[in-house]
Amino acid sequence: MIDRIFQQLGEAQMRVFKRDDPATWLRPGGADGGEKLQVRFVENWLPREIVDVEMLAPQPVAWVLEKDVLAIDPTRVTDLDILFTKADRLIIGGRRYGIESCSSDGYGTTEVRLKRVNA
């Protein structure tokens, strides 16, 4: 019973908080222009100390529904904690992001930690 509630929670959050414009998922072996993927996205600003100066640095995070990712690439089902690889890129709001890490919540949603990249 509880599992079913949490699985529906991820889908409900995606309906309410998803970006109006989907992200573009660029992956090795994928379509040339990438595939569209619905994401929830937050660009958090966290304090970081760089050479004795404390600054705010971006720590962008996206959440995806695992079923959406697996509909695009079913081979990724082997380990949901590596649903994305370091070779993958997400373009969100016109900015390109690399994958730092990702982890499944066990209820159908994966949190993806991102970093801004140029290529």
C-alpha positions as CSV (number, residue, x, y, z in Angstrom):
1,M,0.0,0.0,0.0
2,I,2.7,2.5,1.0
3,D,4.8,1.6,-2.0
4,R,1.9,2.4,-4.3
5,I,1.4,5.8,-2.7
6,F,5.1,6.7,-3.1
7,Q,5.2,5.5,-6.7
8,Q,2.2,7.8,-7.5
9,L,3.8,10.7,-5.6
10,G,6.7,10.9,-8.1
11,E,4.3,11.1,-11.0
12,A,2.1,13.7,-9.2
13,Q,5.2,15.8,-8.5
14,M,6.2,15.6,-12.1
15,R,2.8,16.8,-13.3
16,V,2.9,19.8,-10.9
17,F,6.5,20.8,-10.9
18,K,7.9,19.8,-14.3
19,R,9.4,22.4,-16.6
20,D,7.2,23.8,-19.3
21,D,9.9,23.0,-21.8
22,P,11.3,19.5,-21.7
23,A,15.0,18.8,-21.4
24,T,16.9,17.4,-24.3
25,W,18.8,14.2,-23.4
26,L,22.0,13.7,-25.5
27,R,23.5,10.2,-25.1
28,P,26.0,8.1,-26.9
29,G,24.2,6.0,-29.6
30,G,21.1,8.1,-29.3
31,A,19.4,10.3,-31.9
32,D,21.6,13.1,-33.3
33,G,19.3,15.9,-31.9
34,G,18.7,14.1,-28.7
35,E,15.4,13.0,-27.1
36,K,13.0,15.1,-25.2
37,L,12.7,14.2,-21.5
38,Q,10.4,15.7,-18.8
39,V,12.3,16.9,-15.8
40,R,11.8,18.8,-12.5
41,F,14.8,21.1,-12.2
42,V,16.3,23.3,-9.5
43,E,19.5,25.2,-9.7
44,N,20.5,25.4,-6.1
45,W,23.2,27.8,-5.0
46,L,25.5,26.3,-2.3
47,P,28.4,28.0,-0.4
48,R,31.8,26.9,-1.6
49,E,35.2,28.1,-0.3
50,I,37.6,28.8,-3.1
51,V,41.1,30.0,-2.1
52,D,40.0,31.4,1.3
53,V,37.0,33.2,-0.3
54,E,33.5,31.9,0.3
55,M,31.3,32.1,-2.7
56,L,28.0,30.7,-3.9
57,A,28.4,28.1,-6.6
58,P,25.6,26.4,-8.6
59,Q,24.6,22.8,-7.8
60,P,21.8,22.0,-10.3
61,V,19.6,19.0,-9.6
62,A,17.1,17.4,-11.9
63,W,14.5,14.7,-11.2
64,V,13.2,12.3,-13.8
65,L,10.7,9.5,-13.9
66,E,12.6,6.2,-14.5
67,K,9.8,4.9,-16.8
68,D,10.3,7.9,-19.1
69,V,14.1,7.2,-19.3
70,L,13.5,3.5,-19.9
71,A,11.0,4.2,-22.6
72,I,13.7,6.0,-24.5
73,D,16.6,3.6,-23.7
74,P,15.4,0.2,-22.2
75,T,19.0,-1.0,-21.8
76,R,19.5,1.3,-18.9
77,V,17.2,-0.9,-16.6
78,T,20.2,-3.0,-15.4
79,D,21.0,-0.6,-12.5
80,L,18.8,2.4,-11.8
81,D,21.6,4.1,-9.7
82,I,23.5,4.5,-13.0
83,L,20.5,5.4,-15.1
84,F,22.7,8.2,-16.6
85,T,26.4,8.0,-17.4
86,K,29.1,10.6,-17.4
87,A,28.9,10.6,-21.2
88,D,25.3,11.8,-21.1
89,R,24.3,15.4,-21.4
90,L,21.1,17.2,-20.5
91,I,20.2,20.5,-22.1
92,I,17.8,22.4,-19.8
93,G,16.6,25.9,-20.5
94,G,19.2,26.3,-23.2
95,R,22.1,25.3,-20.9
96,R,24.2,22.2,-21.2
97,Y,24.8,20.0,-18.2
98,G,27.0,17.0,-17.6
99,I,26.0,14.2,-15.1
100,E,27.8,14.2,-11.8
101,S,25.8,11.4,-10.1
102,C,22.3,10.0,-9.9
103,S,20.4,7.9,-7.5
104,S,17.1,6.1,-7.6
105,D,14.6,6.7,-4.7
106,G,13.3,3.2,-5.2
107,Y,9.8,4.5,-6.1
108,G,10.3,5.4,-9.7
109,T,12.1,8.7,-9.5
110,T,15.8,9.3,-10.0
111,E,17.6,12.4,-8.7
112,V,20.4,13.6,-11.1
113,R,23.1,15.9,-9.8
114,L,24.4,18.0,-12.7
115,K,27.3,20.4,-13.5
116,R,27.4,23.0,-16.2
117,V,29.6,22.1,-19.2
118,N,30.4,23.6,-22.5
119,A,30.4,20.5,-24.7
